[in-house]
Every structure is written in C-alpha cells, then in structure tokens.
Amino acid sequence: MYKSTGVVCLAMITVAIVFVVEHSFGKRPRSDDTPPSAADAALSPQQRLGQQIFFDSNLSEPRGMSCASCHAPEQDFSGNNGSKFGVALGSRSEMSGLRNTQSLSYASFTPPFHFEKDASGKLVPVGGFFRDGRAESLAAQAEGPLLDSREMNNSDVQSVVKKMSETAYAALFRELGGEDIFDHPDRAMAFAAQALEAFESAPIFHPFSSRFDEYVQGRGTLTEEEKKGLALFKDPQKGNCASCHTVNDNSTNGRDSLFTDFTYDNLGVPRNGRITDNRDPSFFDLGLCGPKRSSPRHGDATLCGAFKVPSLRNVAKRKFYFHNGAFTDLRDVVAFYATRDTDPRRWYVVRFDDLSPQYRRNVNTEEFPYNSKDGKEPVLTEEDIDALVAFLKTLSDK
C-alpha cells in the first residue's frame, strides 16, 4: 500500500435542504427547462446554475445524457448510465467507459493530487480526482466527461457552450458570468465547471445523516452485530479497513470519519472481461501509470496498477465495486478482502490477472488481511464478514 502501514454528523439538515433532496433529486433527471422550485433558494445562485447544468441531458452528443446519468442521486451520486457490466455507457450506445464511475458523494473533501511522506519516509501519492487522481479539482473533473468521446462526446468546447447558450438557464449564466460570457467559449466552459464544482460541494452531497453519524453523536444506536463490525473494521489484525478507510468514532464531527485517507492501493482485483477494452488480452488498466494519465513520478513502476481509495460512505447504495466494476455484491467485496490470498482459486483462474505479469509484484501483499498464504485460515470468519457488511450498511445517508 502506498501509505504508512501503521495505521458527526453535522447539525440536522434544514427543511429546505431536505426539500431539495426529495424534489430536485428525484429519479427523473431535470431537463434544462424545468422551472425552479421554491426549494432552490437553499442553493446559492452559482450552485443553482451548477444544478441546472448537472441535470441537463441536452449537453451530450447525441443528446440524452447528463452528469446525473452517471452520478445518480439515488445511487450515492454514482452509477453507470444504465450499464449492466460495471463501466458506464456513453451517449452513443456502442461506446462505453474504461472504469466504474466514482461517486461524487463527499468528493468535495478530496485534496489536490500531491505526495506525502509515510512513516518510513517514502513518498506516497494522495488525493486528486478521478480514480487515478489526474484532475486537480472538482471543476477540472467536471469538464472531462463533456469532451470525452466515450462519455458525453462533444467535439470541442465551442459545441458545449453553444448548447448551454440555448438553454432556459442561459439567462442565469449571463447574470452571473457577464452578458458576453457566451462570446468567450473557454471562459464560459471554465465558468460552467466552477458552477458544477459549487453544486457538488453543497451539503446535499455530504449530509452526514447516516446511522453511524447518529451513533457517534449519541442520537442513535447500533446493533450488537454492527458494533462487532465496527470493531473488526478498526482492528489492525482483523479487517484492518481503517488503515485506508479512516474513521474516528470518538469524534462527533463527520469530517473526521470520511472513510478514506485519499491514498492509492493496488489490490489485485480480478479482471472484468465484460469491459470492451479488456477483450484485448494485451490491454491492462494501470491506474496511476495510465492509460488515462502518465505515471506521476517518472520511472516509478511501483505505482502501476494503483487506484485511489474511495470513501465507504453510502457504499451499500452502489451497484458495482472497485475501479473495474468486477463485483456487484458488497458481501463478495468483503469476502474478497478476507480470502484473496487464502483461497485465490475462489477469485482467479490466473492470480492478479488484471495486471500484466511485470506489475503483479506491485499488489499489496504486506498488510492484514493480505499477508496470508494459500491454504491458511482467513483472519475473518463468515460471521465476521456478515458483521462487517452490517456495519458498512450503517454508513448510508438517509
């Protein structure tokens, strides 16, 4: 793992915010001509503009796909535009993405990509947006899908800005950005991305309203099984989950329990053969080493195959897991962590088959529970796995 191995809830959401969640974020995406409701007053004008852009399904080519198509509110602001095989479908039915869409829930707390020294003095990558950290901010991340041929498929910035200039929210865009904003496509695109960043930083993306948050604030309880799961989650000789998915159940501040430390790890996840790119046996997604970015440190092959540690908040709401969407069941995910090395035949035909042979040595085999051997008893029993899953379900926001 690329980090040291040593290793709340906010005030009740206002009625206005709840109203926004229930009415503005229903399962039907907003069209660009949806009239604003009284609940939109809970958002700033910039956030309201970002909201309109976020749900506008006319910004793709061909039209029909919005940001919300892959970041659905009812799925923890994650999702894959109706895909059944772990990575998102694009605006063109014949196109699909490379990776499982990452949730935007709690994403605004992510720091820009940088390196930090771990306890041994080694520099380790931290932060950044997308699964490989290549975007420095939510605004930079927001621009990517609009111009990606696999996703919303616009040919250039001018095409996107022209579509925005023809919407019902164009008047708000001009009011906030200047009457001539659409005459300057690059400026307008940057302004739209900033509005999306503002919207995605609003409290509705990080309400801290889970049963776990109520528990640490003394306003709720956990079952005995859930408490056992929390203990296993923190135990460095058992689940050891908290070594990457940080938690402080002694703090009432939800920001102390984001359930990620924003580092990177190489878990050796099984290959998802349903991904179009993976039909080529010579193709491998190496995360920090490409194909979406070059290695963040020239020549450091130890980073190849590493992906950013996601937050586990709302993890039970997701449909697919890991960067390649290879898993669809949360219990299987926990079982994989527990038995990847003690029973590899349960998960692989060829061990670590989603990495080219020269990078399989990069897989984390040092920390609990990965440092066991084939044939040994796993450190987690079936009951332990059930308890961990029960605890993870308490992280779902209401």
C-alpha positions as CSV (number, residue, x, y, z in Angstrom):
1,M,0.0,0.0,0.0
2,Y,1.2,3.5,-0.8
3,K,0.9,4.9,2.7
4,S,2.1,4.1,6.2
5,T,1.2,0.6,7.4
6,G,0.9,1.7,11.0
7,V,-2.0,2.6,10.7
8,V,-21.0,13.6,13.3
9,C,-23.0,14.1,12.0
10,L,-23.5,17.8,11.2
11,A,-26.5,19.7,12.5
12,M,-29.8,18.4,11.2
13,I,-30.3,19.3,7.6
14,T,-32.8,22.1,7.2
15,V,-36.2,21.6,5.9
16,A,-35.2,23.5,2.8
17,I,-32.3,21.1,2.1
18,V,-34.5,18.0,2.6
19,F,-37.0,19.5,0.2
20,V,-34.2,19.9,-2.4
21,V,-33.2,16.3,-2.0
22,E,-36.7,15.0,-2.3
23,H,-38.0,17.2,-5.0
24,S,-35.0,18.4,-7.1
25,F,-33.2,15.0,-6.9
26,G,-35.9,12.6,-7.9
27,K,-35.1,9.6,-10.1
28,R,-36.2,11.6,-13.2
29,P,-33.3,13.9,-14.3
30,R,-34.2,17.5,-14.6
31,S,-34.5,18.9,-18.1
32,D,-32.9,22.3,-18.8
33,D,-36.3,23.9,-18.9
34,T,-37.6,22.7,-15.6
35,P,-38.9,25.7,-13.7
36,P,-37.0,26.4,-10.4
37,S,-38.9,25.5,-7.3
38,A,-39.0,27.4,-4.1
39,A,-36.6,24.9,-2.6
40,D,-33.9,26.1,-5.0
41,A,-33.5,29.0,-2.6
42,A,-31.5,26.6,-0.4
43,L,-28.7,26.8,-3.0
44,S,-26.7,29.8,-3.9
45,P,-27.2,31.3,-7.4
46,Q,-23.9,29.6,-8.5
47,Q,-24.9,26.3,-7.1
48,R,-28.3,26.6,-8.7
49,L,-26.6,27.1,-12.1
50,G,-24.5,24.1,-11.4
51,Q,-27.6,22.1,-10.6
52,Q,-29.2,23.0,-13.9
53,I,-26.1,22.0,-15.8
54,F,-25.7,18.8,-13.8
55,F,-29.2,17.6,-14.8
56,D,-29.2,18.9,-18.3
57,S,-29.5,15.9,-20.7
58,N,-29.1,18.1,-23.8
59,L,-25.4,18.7,-23.3
60,S,-24.2,15.3,-24.8
61,E,-23.8,14.4,-28.4
62,P,-26.2,12.9,-29.3
63,R,-28.4,14.5,-26.7
64,G,-29.9,12.4,-23.9
65,M,-27.1,12.0,-21.3
66,S,-26.4,14.3,-18.3
67,C,-23.9,14.3,-15.5
68,A,-26.7,12.7,-13.4
69,S,-26.8,9.8,-15.8
70,C,-23.6,8.5,-14.3
71,H,-23.9,10.3,-10.9
72,A,-27.5,9.4,-9.9
73,P,-28.6,10.9,-6.6
74,E,-30.4,7.7,-5.6
75,Q,-27.1,5.7,-6.1
76,D,-24.9,7.9,-3.9
77,F,-24.2,10.1,-6.9
78,S,-22.7,7.2,-8.7
79,G,-24.0,4.9,-11.5
80,N,-23.1,3.9,-15.0
81,N,-25.9,5.3,-17.2
82,G,-27.8,2.0,-17.2
83,S,-24.8,-0.2,-17.9
84,K,-25.0,-3.8,-16.7
85,F,-21.3,-4.7,-16.9
86,G,-19.5,-2.4,-14.4
87,V,-18.5,0.6,-16.5
88,A,-20.6,3.5,-17.9
89,L,-22.3,3.6,-21.2
90,G,-21.7,6.7,-23.2
91,S,-24.1,8.9,-25.1
92,R,-23.6,6.6,-28.1
93,S,-24.9,3.1,-27.4
94,E,-21.9,1.5,-28.9
95,M,-19.4,3.3,-26.6
96,S,-18.6,2.6,-23.0
97,G,-16.1,3.9,-20.5
98,L,-13.0,2.3,-19.1
99,R,-13.7,2.4,-15.4
100,N,-16.6,2.1,-12.9
101,T,-17.9,5.6,-12.2
102,Q,-16.7,7.0,-8.9
103,S,-19.2,8.5,-6.5
104,L,-19.4,12.3,-6.1
105,S,-20.7,11.9,-2.6
106,Y,-18.3,13.5,-0.1
107,A,-15.9,14.1,-3.1
108,S,-15.5,17.8,-2.3
109,F,-13.3,17.0,0.7
110,T,-10.6,15.5,-1.6
111,P,-7.3,17.3,-1.6
112,P,-5.4,18.1,-4.9
113,F,-3.0,15.4,-6.0
114,H,0.3,15.5,-4.1
115,F,2.9,13.3,-2.5
116,E,3.4,12.9,1.3
117,K,6.0,11.0,3.3
118,D,4.8,7.9,5.1
119,A,6.3,6.7,8.4
120,S,9.2,5.2,6.6
121,G,10.0,8.4,4.7
122,K,8.7,7.0,1.4
123,L,6.8,9.5,-0.8
124,V,3.3,8.2,-1.4
125,P,0.5,9.7,-3.7
126,V,-2.5,11.3,-2.1
127,G,-5.6,13.0,-3.4
128,G,-6.7,14.2,-6.8
129,F,-9.9,13.5,-8.7
130,F,-10.9,10.5,-10.9
131,R,-9.7,7.1,-9.9
132,D,-6.1,8.0,-11.0
133,G,-6.1,11.5,-9.5
134,R,-5.4,13.2,-12.8
135,A,-7.8,16.1,-12.2
136,E,-6.8,18.7,-9.6
137,S,-10.3,19.8,-8.6
138,L,-14.0,19.0,-9.0
139,A,-14.1,21.7,-11.7
140,A,-11.4,20.1,-13.7
141,Q,-13.1,16.7,-13.2
142,A,-16.4,18.2,-14.4
143,E,-15.0,19.3,-17.8
144,G,-13.6,15.8,-18.6
145,P,-16.8,13.8,-19.4
146,L,-18.3,16.6,-21.6
147,L,-15.4,16.3,-24.0
148,D,-14.7,12.6,-23.7
149,S,-15.7,10.6,-26.8
150,R,-16.5,7.6,-24.6
151,E,-18.9,9.7,-22.5
152,M,-20.8,12.9,-23.5
153,N,-18.9,13.0,-26.8
154,N,-18.8,16.7,-27.6
155,S,-16.2,17.6,-30.3
156,D,-14.9,20.7,-28.6
157,V,-15.6,23.4,-26.0
158,Q,-17.5,25.6,-28.5
159,S,-20.1,22.8,-29.0
160,V,-20.8,22.6,-25.3
161,V,-21.0,26.3,-24.8
162,K,-23.3,26.7,-27.8
163,K,-25.7,24.2,-26.2
164,M,-25.6,26.0,-22.9
165,S,-26.3,29.3,-24.6
166,E,-29.6,27.9,-25.9
167,T,-31.0,26.7,-22.6
168,A,-33.5,28.2,-20.1
169,Y,-30.7,28.7,-17.6
170,A,-28.7,30.8,-20.1
171,A,-30.1,33.9,-18.6
172,L,-28.8,32.9,-15.1
173,F,-25.5,32.0,-16.8
174,R,-25.2,35.6,-18.2
175,E,-26.4,37.2,-15.0
176,L,-23.6,35.5,-13.0
177,G,-20.9,35.4,-15.7
178,G,-21.5,38.6,-17.7
179,E,-23.6,39.4,-20.7
180,D,-20.9,38.5,-23.1
181,I,-19.9,35.2,-21.4
182,F,-21.0,33.0,-24.3
183,D,-18.9,35.0,-26.7
184,H,-15.8,33.6,-25.0
185,P,-16.2,29.8,-25.1
186,D,-13.1,28.9,-22.9
187,R,-14.2,31.4,-20.2
188,A,-17.8,30.1,-20.4
189,M,-16.6,26.5,-20.1
190,A,-14.5,27.3,-17.0
191,F,-17.4,29.2,-15.5
192,A,-19.7,26.2,-16.0
193,A,-17.2,23.9,-14.4
194,Q,-16.9,26.2,-11.4
195,A,-20.7,26.2,-11.1
196,L,-20.7,22.4,-11.2
197,E,-18.0,22.3,-8.5
198,A,-20.0,24.7,-6.3
199,F,-23.1,22.5,-6.7
200,E,-21.2,19.3,-6.0
201,S,-19.8,20.9,-2.8
202,A,-23.2,21.7,-1.4
203,P,-24.3,19.9,1.8
204,I,-26.7,17.7,-0.2
205,F,-23.7,15.9,-1.5
206,H,-22.3,15.3,2.1
207,P,-25.2,15.4,4.6
208,F,-23.6,13.2,7.3
209,S,-27.0,11.8,8.0
210,S,-26.2,8.1,8.4
211,R,-27.0,5.8,11.3
212,F,-23.2,5.8,12.0
213,D,-23.3,9.6,12.4
214,E,-26.3,9.4,14.7
215,Y,-24.5,6.8,16.8
216,V,-21.3,8.8,17.3
217,Q,-23.4,11.8,18.2
218,G,-25.3,9.9,20.8
219,R,-28.6,10.2,18.9
220,G,-28.8,6.6,17.8
221,T,-27.6,3.1,18.4
222,L,-26.0,0.2,16.6
223,T,-26.9,-3.4,16.9
224,E,-24.5,-5.8,18.5
225,E,-23.6,-7.2,15.1
226,E,-23.0,-3.7,13.8
227,K,-20.8,-2.8,16.8
228,K,-18.8,-6.0,16.2
229,G,-18.4,-5.0,12.5
230,L,-17.1,-1.6,13.6
231,A,-14.6,-3.3,15.9
232,L,-13.4,-5.6,13.2
233,F,-13.2,-2.6,10.8
234,K,-10.7,-0.9,13.1
235,D,-8.8,-3.9,14.3
236,P,-5.4,-3.9,12.5
237,Q,-5.1,-7.7,13.0
238,K,-8.6,-8.4,11.6
239,G,-10.3,-6.3,9.0
240,N,-7.7,-3.5,9.1
241,C,-10.1,-1.5,7.0
242,A,-9.5,1.7,8.9
243,S,-5.8,1.8,7.8
244,C,-7.1,3.2,4.5
245,H,-10.8,4.0,5.2
246,T,-10.2,6.2,8.1
247,V,-12.7,6.5,10.9
248,N,-12.8,8.2,14.3
249,D,-15.9,7.0,16.2
250,N,-14.8,9.1,19.2
251,S,-15.4,12.3,17.2
252,T,-18.9,13.8,16.6
253,N,-17.5,15.7,13.5
254,G,-18.3,13.7,10.4
255,R,-15.2,15.1,8.6
256,D,-13.1,13.0,11.0
257,S,-14.7,9.9,9.5
258,L,-14.7,10.3,5.8
259,F,-13.8,6.6,5.4
260,T,-10.9,7.3,3.1
261,D,-7.4,8.7,3.5
262,F,-7.3,9.6,-0.2
263,T,-4.2,7.4,-0.8
264,Y,-3.7,4.8,-3.5
265,D,-3.6,1.0,-3.4
266,N,-3.1,-2.0,-5.7
267,L,-5.5,-4.7,-4.6
268,G,-5.1,-7.2,-7.5
269,V,-8.8,-7.0,-8.3
270,P,-9.9,-9.8,-10.7
271,R,-10.2,-8.8,-14.4
272,N,-13.7,-7.8,-15.6
273,G,-13.8,-9.5,-19.0
274,R,-17.1,-7.7,-19.9
275,I,-15.2,-4.4,-20.3
276,T,-14.8,-3.7,-24.0
277,D,-11.1,-2.8,-23.7
278,N,-10.4,-5.9,-21.7
279,R,-11.3,-8.1,-24.7
280,D,-7.8,-7.4,-25.9
281,P,-5.7,-9.7,-23.7
282,S,-2.7,-7.4,-24.0
283,F,-4.6,-4.4,-22.6
284,F,-4.2,-3.5,-18.9
285,D,-5.6,-0.6,-17.0
286,L,-2.6,0.5,-14.8
287,G,-4.3,3.4,-12.9
288,L,-1.6,5.8,-11.9
289,C,0.5,4.6,-14.8
290,G,-2.2,5.0,-17.5
291,P,-3.8,4.9,-19.9
292,K,-5.7,8.0,-18.7
293,R,-2.5,9.6,-17.3
294,S,1.2,9.0,-17.3
295,S,3.0,8.0,-14.1
296,P,3.0,10.9,-11.6
297,R,6.7,10.1,-10.9
298,H,8.7,9.3,-14.0
299,G,10.0,5.8,-13.9
300,D,8.3,4.7,-10.7
301,A,6.9,1.4,-11.8
302,T,5.8,0.5,-8.2
303,L,2.8,2.8,-8.7
304,C,1.5,0.9,-11.7
305,G,-1.9,-0.7,-11.0
306,A,-2.7,1.5,-8.0
307,F,-6.1,3.3,-7.8
308,K,-7.4,5.9,-5.3
309,V,-9.0,4.6,-2.1
310,P,-12.7,5.6,-2.3
311,S,-14.9,6.7,0.6
312,L,-17.0,4.0,2.0
313,R,-19.8,6.4,2.9
314,N,-23.0,5.1,1.1
315,V,-21.1,2.1,-0.1
316,A,-24.2,-0.1,0.2
317,K,-26.0,2.0,-2.3
318,R,-23.6,1.3,-5.1
319,K,-24.3,-1.2,-7.9
320,F,-20.7,-2.0,-8.8
321,Y,-17.4,-2.1,-6.9
322,F,-13.7,-1.5,-7.5
323,H,-12.3,0.5,-10.4
324,N,-13.3,-2.0,-13.0
325,G,-16.8,-2.8,-11.6
326,A,-15.9,-6.5,-11.3
327,F,-18.1,-7.0,-8.2
328,T,-21.8,-6.4,-7.8
329,D,-22.3,-7.6,-4.2
330,L,-21.0,-5.9,-1.1
331,R,-20.6,-9.1,0.8
332,D,-18.4,-10.5,-2.0
333,V,-16.2,-7.4,-1.8
334,V,-15.6,-8.0,1.9
335,A,-15.1,-11.7,1.3
336,F,-12.5,-10.9,-1.4
337,Y,-10.5,-8.9,1.0
338,A,-10.6,-11.7,3.6
339,T,-9.8,-14.6,1.3
340,R,-8.0,-13.2,-1.7
341,D,-4.7,-14.8,-0.6
342,T,-6.0,-17.8,1.5
343,D,-8.3,-19.1,-1.3
344,P,-7.2,-17.4,-4.5
345,R,-9.0,-20.0,-6.7
346,R,-12.3,-18.6,-5.5
347,W,-11.5,-15.4,-7.4
348,Y,-9.0,-16.1,-10.1
349,V,-8.0,-18.5,-12.9
350,V,-4.7,-16.7,-13.0
351,R,-3.9,-14.7,-9.8
352,F,-3.8,-10.9,-10.2
353,D,-4.9,-11.4,-13.9
354,D,-5.9,-7.7,-14.4
355,L,-2.2,-6.7,-14.3
356,S,0.4,-7.5,-16.8
357,P,2.9,-10.0,-15.3
358,Q,5.7,-7.5,-14.6
359,Y,3.4,-5.4,-12.4
360,R,1.8,-8.2,-10.3
361,R,4.5,-7.8,-7.7
362,N,3.0,-4.3,-7.0
363,V,-0.1,-5.8,-5.5
364,N,-0.4,-5.2,-1.7
365,T,0.6,-8.4,0.0
366,E,2.1,-6.9,3.1
367,E,-0.8,-5.8,5.3
368,F,-3.6,-7.6,7.1
369,P,-5.5,-9.3,5.7
370,Y,-3.5,-9.6,2.5
371,N,-0.3,-11.0,4.1
372,S,-1.7,-14.6,4.5
373,K,-0.9,-17.6,2.4
374,D,-2.8,-20.0,0.2
375,G,-4.5,-22.7,2.3
376,K,-4.3,-20.8,5.6
377,E,-7.4,-19.9,7.6
378,P,-8.6,-16.4,6.7
379,V,-8.4,-13.9,9.6
380,L,-12.1,-13.2,9.1
381,T,-14.8,-15.8,9.6
382,E,-18.1,-15.9,7.7
383,E,-19.7,-14.3,10.8
384,D,-17.1,-11.6,10.8
385,I,-17.8,-10.9,7.1
386,D,-21.5,-10.6,7.9
387,A,-20.8,-8.2,10.8
388,L,-18.6,-6.0,8.6
389,V,-21.3,-5.8,5.9
390,A,-23.9,-5.0,8.6
391,F,-21.6,-2.1,9.8
392,L,-21.0,-0.8,6.3
393,K,-24.7,-0.5,5.7
394,T,-24.9,1.9,8.7
395,L,-22.9,4.4,6.5
396,S,-25.8,5.1,4.2
397,D,-27.2,8.6,4.4
398,K,-30.9,9.0,4.9
